[in-house]
Amino acid sequence: MSASLREALDDGPMSRFQWTAIGVCVLLNTLDGFDVLVMAFTGKSVSGEWDLSAGELGLLLSAGLVGMAVGALFVAPWADRIGRKPVILGGLSVAAVGMLLSAASQNAVQLGALRVVTGVGIGAVLAASNVIAGEFASRRWRGLAVSLNSTGYALGATIGGLTSVLVIDHFGWRWVFLFGGLATVVAVPLTALFLPESLDFLTTRRPSDALERVNRLARRMGLPGVDALPDSQAARPRIAAGYGKLLSPELRRPTLVVWGAFFLVMAAFYVVTSWTPTLLVEAGLSASQGLTGGTLLNLGGIFGTALLGVLAARMALRTVLRGYLFGSAVLLVLFAASTDSLVLAFTIGAVIGVLVNGCIAGLYALTPTIYGPDLRATGVGAAISVGRIGAIAAPTIAGALLDAGWTPHALYVVVGAVFAAAGLLLALLTARTRKAALTATAGSTA
């Protein structure tokens, strides 16, 4: 993008068109939140129908995350080559097919395979939509834009929980998957109509009609048009070459710090969100109360992610994120000891939802600020994929530990320590390091 147009977008007020584009991304993440965590809310019913052990249920909980890792690692980087919008549309289509077929699965193996397929689509959509939401936001509101995206994820998870409570007892768990699949199908044409392509992509990769599309988008945002795009054009490196850039000397430190933080936070987050409904039941609550507790956890996430974005508009995002991480650590320990009191458990669970979802939102908001537009989707996709490794392993390991006799209290104390470790790790990511990294990637497009 020309410097003047980029500066005008960064420093100017947000237009209705920009907020609409961000709103579409929020909708996409709402669907993703439903599709990802539907297994957590239907897990007890699925396990009962097929007589699954805790370890086998853990594998089903991890299956969707395996697909998300594949989608983020191998599909999302294509958003730096062919555009953010085509990758999002393709990912939505794959997720819709996976959800609809999951409703008809006849055994755990079939459901597990379809969860992988669904996850591939979700992984691509998550990475590309977070990138495009940040690219359409001004500098001041970029943190809020990406955080609102994560609010959509928490909203979708909440809808998934409420749908499960209302539907499972009357129609069975398959209808929850069917509902999510049909909603995802509807989102495909809506996205095609209302989600624009990224200005950063158009000016960096420059398809044949780039100048016309850039000026059309600029007019809709109330920004000045340009007579010509910059003479220089970023090369189109192979996907593997893009990953090599992430570990170049200038980018190695911030990349490894972000990867480590994603790994730790996603591992801890998915233990909490995947196992809380089941563990509340094992602690003595009814199945309905367990689902309610899990729903409150995600409901708190809606406010937590939005609050993080508001705070990030006034404070350093890294500082806000570390506060969320350490707060999560403390409250998880308290939550593990509160299950004797239903009111106290639900109250602390809702606050934990505020914080742990905010941790994920903060990482999603922080990562795109490290990389230039030619490497942004690749960088975000790689970080998400590394995080999925932790997310894949954690629910399965948690199930194995519970089978071995661990108590929910001990498990949640360990998860709290993981959040605290991520907070300490982020101390290595200084503002100077981030600026140097962004300068290095921006220089590759000059």
Buried (B, 14 or more C-beta within 10 A) or exposed (E): BBEEBBEBBEEBEBBEBBBBBBBBBBBBBBBBBBBBBBBBBBBBBBBEBBEBEBBBBBBBBBBBBBBBBBBBBBBBBBBBBBBBBBBBBBBBBBBBBBBBBBBEBEEBEEBBBBBBBBBBBBBBBBBBBBBBBBBBBBEBBBBBBBBBBBBBBBBBBBBBBBBBBEBBEEEBBBBBBBBBBBBBBEBBEEBEEEBBBBBBBBBBBBEEEBBEBBBEBBEBBBBEEBEEBBEEEBEEBEBEEBBEBBEEEBBEBBBBBBBBBBBBBBBBBBBBBBBBBBBBBBBEBEBEBBBBBBBBBBBBBBBBBBBBBBBBBEEEBBEBBBBBBBBBBBBBBBBBBBBEEBEBBBBBBBBBBBBBBBBBBBBBBBBBBBBBBBBBBBBBBBBBBBBBBBBBBBBBBBBBBBEEEEBBBEBBBBBBBBBBBBBEBBEEBBEEBBEBBBEBBBEBBE
